[in-house]
Amino acid sequence: MRRFLLSLFYLVGMAQGFQLRSESVVIHVAPEGSDGASGRTTNRDDRRDGPLQSIQKAILTARAVRGERGEVEVMVEIAEGRYELPGPLVIGAKDSGLTLAARPGARVEISGGTHVSGWQPSPENPKVWQTTLPQVRAGSWRFNQLFVDGHRATRARTPNRDYFRTEGPLSVGSKVTFPYRKGDLLSSWTQAPGGEVVLLEKWTDLRLPLLGVNEATWVASLGSMSLPDWMDEKSVRYWVENIPEALDQPDEWYLDVQTGILKYYPPIGWDPKKSMVTAPRLQELVRVSGDTKALVRTPVSRVVFRGLRFTECDYELPSQGLISQQTAVPIHGAVTIENSIDGTIQNCLFENLGGYAIELGVGSKGWVIAGNQLRSLGAGGIRVGDPHHPLPKADDLCESHRISDNDIGELGRIFAPASGIVVYQSGKNRIRHNRIHDLYYTGISVGWTWGYTESACRDNLVEFNLVERVGQGKLTDMGGIYTLGPQPGTLIRNNLFRDIESHDYGGWGLYTDEGSTGIVLENNVVYRCKSAGFHQHYGRDNVVRNNLFAFNHDYQLMRTRAEDHLSFSFTRNVVVFDTGELLGSNWTGGTNQFRMEGNLYWDKRLATHVEDLRFGGQNLQEWRRSGQDVTSVIADPLLIDPEHPEQGLRSDSPAFKLGFKAIDLGGVGVRPPSARD
């Protein structure tokens, strides 16, 4: 009888309010709805057939529709409002053909947090407000972020700006320890649990509990952690978070995990009755994953997210602490997708999240991530592929995604080593027309194999992306684009990379790191990078051609390792500069190891004395005798606008006589909707 009624329910849905078209069904959700309703109409006064209240219930209702109707497309249309999730939305193989979309024009906020109320002036400090959270006191809830009126408040820290510095390298015994400068740390800070030390070393950050401060020996003790050998800096930058003494300026907050007291130091004039303060409860907002039964995989397909705002989720910190290495690889996404094909995330906003925004993982294929805005993220924007298995089985392959027209910025706010877009063991992806900006590590990272071992990373296309304000002096050893390992068929072209600023060495524009092989880098514009516009550590058979490198600081081009094979060819490029040197690091070896030809070089400081330009200590004639740059010239390339090299060269530039082709940067970065393909 129940089956009959459900069948009748959906067959007559058109007449009773369901919108049926081409075997599709619409289910309505609204904050004032009821999960006892059917979701068939938008009439909120109709308690039987009006909208549902929760997105979770709508997904289950859609699943029931498919159980009755078979392969039907179901849209869950969500009315304007805020939806606080009790747990992550779980979408499985039974949910293929599901769309979650905001009602046209509606602002739909899907939150992993909860509103914090009950604020009272603090008895210890009239400038501070506080509230007590019983679940924190009971040990069932702990959070690492606080959001106030749509922005991430600052976890109480000292120093408020800049850093302390260790007096020696980190050492490992039963705990991580380091010598500190007298007066920087106090033993009293360990009396209240929850204090953390955040350290920055090379391309890594560490978050470790502050366990001990010995004021007699000036040594601090942190959590237990195994440190790699390369963590050998003699003076490591660090700060301390979440101690009561650090709550000393507006927009800082402190959580006492023993008493459950949350304190907030607001700006002048703050009114808690008019303010929205949110603390996160979830580390993940959405999980899309097909089914695996008896080793048989059933992927979920054709899942669509459109016009939604995903916000306010946390990150998990183990009790012993965490090392967040290159690309913040231990940190996952708020929306995670695996064993899923042909889905779409379009025109969504990802904001105020603890880790990455989107993770395309094992067995995900053919997803379209387009037209989204990703900002104020604890880690990076989008991570693609499995970092652990270089050659996954066919069912486990992550490949063939299209990532385009996304604005990805304000990254690494918790985990500085995160990248805007990182591709691990994944191939056949198209990364096009994105803007990546305001982050502390690499803009786009492709590959996850150190050396020459074969992997699944191949045939990736990276084009027409704008990558800017990378590094900002916080970490070391990074690139506008960074590659690793053999990547046959990978093409990096027509991108604009600018303002790459590392803390120490390694602020590069195009960075082919260890084992990078078979990669073509062409028609890119690269300028204002600290260390060099191009750097190859080591690799094989890479092609660097028809790029414009302008006004990079220390060097213009760098090469680290000499190998007994052709590392790269460097042809038809324009290199113009006014600081530093042309070539840096190791340029030994002959044309069988690297090949440079048909390039134009110009040092603006030389004026007419072009004979003074040096190629690794040699003048041009000496350099040519080694077989390099035989047809290259030293001449002014005649930039249209030296302040904006991306505008290209004048039509009478001598570079064109060498075969240089004008670089098309039309539509670089995010395109207007009318221009997208």
Sequence and secondary structure as in RCSB ss.txt:
>XXXX:A:sequence
MRRFLLSLFYLVGMAQGFQLRSESVVIHVAPEGSDGASGRTTNRDDRRDGPLQSIQKAILTARAVRGERGEVEVM
VEIAEGRYELPGPLVIGAKDSGLTLAARPGARVEISGGTHVSGWQPSPENPKVWQTTLPQVRAGSWRFNQLFVDG
HRATRARTPNRDYFRTEGPLSVGSKVTFPYRKGDLLSSWTQAPGGEVVLLEKWTDLRLPLLGVNEATWVASLGSM
SLPDWMDEKSVRYWVENIPEALDQPDEWYLDVQTGILKYYPPIGWDPKKSMVTAPRLQELVRVSGDTKALVRTPV
SRVVFRGLRFTECDYELPSQGLISQQTAVPIHGAVTIENSIDGTIQNCLFENLGGYAIELGVGSKGWVIAGNQLR
SLGAGGIRVGDPHHPLPKADDLCESHRISDNDIGELGRIFAPASGIVVYQSGKNRIRHNRIHDLYYTGISVGWTW
GYTESACRDNLVEFNLVERVGQGKLTDMGGIYTLGPQPGTLIRNNLFRDIESHDYGGWGLYTDEGSTGIVLENNV
VYRCKSAGFHQHYGRDNVVRNNLFAFNHDYQLMRTRAEDHLSFSFTRNVVVFDTGELLGSNWTGGTNQFRMEGNL
YWDKRLATHVEDLRFGGQNLQEWRRSGQDVTSVIADPLLIDPEHPEQGLRSDSPAFKLGFKAIDLGGVGVRPPSA
RD
>XXXX:A:secstr
 HHHHHHHHHHTHHHHT    SSEEEEEE TT  TTS    S TT TTTS BS HHHHHHHHHHHHHHHSS EEE
EEE SEEEE SS EEE GGGTTEEEEE TT  EEEESEEE    EE SS TT EEEE HHHHTTS   S  EETT
EE EE EESSSS EEBSS  EESSSEEEEB TTS  GGGGSSTT EEEEEETTEEEEEE  EEETTTTEEE    
   TT   SS EEEEES GGG  STTEEEE TTT EEEEE  TT  TTT  EEEE  S SEEEE EEETTEEE E
E  EEESEEEEEE     TT EEE GGGTT  EEEEEESEES EEES EEEEESSEEEEE TTEES EEES EEE
EESS SEEESBSS SS  GGG  B  EEES EEES  SS TT  SEEE B BS EEES EEEEESS SEEE   S
SS   S  S EEES EEEEE TTSSSSEEEEEE SB TT EEES EEEEE  SSS EEEEEE TTEES EEES E
EEEESSEEEEESSEESEEEES EEE  SSEEEEE    SS  EEEES EEEESSSEEEEE   S TTTEEEES E
EEEGGGTT GGG  BTTB HHHHHHTTSSSS EE    BS TT GGG B TT GGGGGT      TT SS  GGG
  
